[in-house]
Amino acid sequence: MRAEALDPVLLRTFVAVADLGSFTAAAAAGGYTQSAVSRQIAALEYVCGVELFARGARGVRPTPAGEYLLPHARGLLDRLADTARALDGLRRLDTGTLRLGAFPTANAALVPRALARFRARHPGVRPVLREGTTERLLPMLEAGDLDIAVVSTHKLPSIPAGDLVTLADDALLVALPSGHRLAARRRVALGDLADEPWIVADDPEAIAALRARCEAAGFVPQTPLRVAEWISKLGLVAEGFGVTLVPALAASAASRDGVVLRAVTSGRPRRSVYAAVGRHARRSPPVTAFLADLRDVAEALTGDGGDDLHL
């Protein structure tokens, strides 16, 4: 016989009859009529192909076949109950996993602070974090390897993903050496930095994005220093080797001696930051809860536009 033919409702009634010794008592305990219990036991006996109870004037008792089935029925019902409790735990966020991806500067402040808020309310949910560029994260999301990804238009004019939740319109700030001729200004025109060496990651998309922003300000940037890590970029800026753009979302984590961050007076280079949700995770309780934390933290970090954040 096939395992799926064993209806848990029938098994539950079978165990009740075996425990209570009568169809009448089992019916009262389960909220059924006696005839309904009789039909359920008859249906189970038909599926099993054997008599499960010996009927008598003083009640019923399991046959040898019924005695054999009884511990298996109890075990199956216990496992079903455990499964139901586990699913309830997932819905209540008592347990589970949140698979998250984010681009590097989102991991400077936005993601850690959002995860801290999430963990404070749902300590039983285990976060799994993968860092990568937007171009790398989107295929992982599509493949089902991530539930949610924090992505941006820093290198892409638009995000080719369906379920996007806007988190921030993030200003790009200019990092200058603290002794720079323009460091005393609150805001700096991008065109005033036309003759400066620019520090940028050594990949075509990053260079193209910087070039597009600078060309809009009337110049082509010099990019002799190609490094990707923010620690390296800011170290070079601090020693006076060049300037670079820093997202406002990462400004609080980019603070270091020898570097000042300044807003741009015109053109105001910006990027849009989104949470992209996997199609398989649209109804995921951890994703829904974490999205709320991402929104709150992004709003706190960017304020009313982010141009003067942490300057």
C-alpha positions, 0 to 999 in steps of 0.5 A: 500500500502507498504511504499517502493512503494513510490519512492522519485523520483516520490514524488519529481516530484509530489511536483514540479508539485504541486508547479509550476502548470504545467508539462512543468515547472516541467520538465524544473526545473528537467531536464526532458522532459514533457513526462517523467514528465507525465509518472512519475506522471502517475506511482505515481497515479497508485501506489496510486490508485487515481488521484493526479492532475486535468488536464486543459487547463491552467495547472494542480492543485492537486485533494483533494487526491493530496492536502492530499498527498502533506504535507506528500510528503514534509515531507518525502523528507525533512527527506531524505534530512536530512538523506543525510546531516547526512551521509555527516557529517559522511563521512566528520567527522563532527559528529559520534562516534569512539569506541576504546579499548586499553590495560592499558599502551597504555592509558598512552601516546599513546592513549591520544596523538593520541586522542588529535590529532584526536580531534583537526581535528575532534571535532565533533566525539565523542570518546568512550574508553574502557580499558582492556587486549588484551584477553578481547578486541579482543572478544569485537572487534569481537562482534562489540562492538568496532571499533578499539582496540590497542593490544599487544603481551605482554602476547600472542605470536601472536594476533588471529585477521585478520585486524592488523596494526603494530604500534610499536615494543616496548622495555620493560625497567627495572624499578629500585629504583634510589638507586639501585646498577645498577641504574648508568648504561645506560643499564642493563643485565637482568641476573644481576637482577636474585636475585631481587624480581620482581613485576608483575600482579597477573594473569597467563598470566602476570606471564608466560610472565615474566617467559619466558623472565627471563628464556631466560636470565638464571633464574626463577624470584621471584614474591612475589609482585603481583600488576597490577596497574602501580602506585602501581608497581612504588610505590613499586619500588621507595621504594626498594621492587623490580623491574619491566618491563615497556613498552617504550610506557608508559615510559614518563608517568611512570616517578616518583621520586625514579625510573629510567628506564634502557634498557636491554643489551641482550635479549632485551625483546620486544612486538609488538603493533598493531591496530586491526580493526573490520571487520564492521569498515574497511571503517569507516572514523573515524577509518581510520583517527584515525589510521593515528594519532596512527601511527604518535604518536607511531613513535614519542614515539618509535623513532628508536627502543625505547631502549633509550626512556625517560631514 
